[in-house]
Amino acid sequence: MARFHATPNGDVPFTPEEEAEWDARQAAWAVGENDRLAEAARKQRDETLAQSDWRAAKAFETGAPLSAEWASYRQALRDIPQQAGFPTNIDWPVKPE
């Protein structure tokens, strides 16, 4: 697909060098897609874990064990990067009631 520069005098096609440079940029961007997805997923996972940190802290402070469902949920969040489909297909755990 030919690319063009928009100018006041109309569209001007890219030179072969500009086409090659643009193709290289797009290829580099595509290569980094999984890294960007993984970073976003880890950020979401970290934020979700942080929302339940108070439960773990309270259990520790009181000496009471964290409920099994909350412990399991928090571990499932920590295990997200090890899922087979990570980072494109993530099975997010459901927060306990």
Summary of the structure (lengths in Angstrom):
residues: 97
radius of gyration: 23.3
end to end distance: 52.3
largest distance: 75.3
contacts: 200
relative contact order: 0.11
helix: 61%
strand: 8%
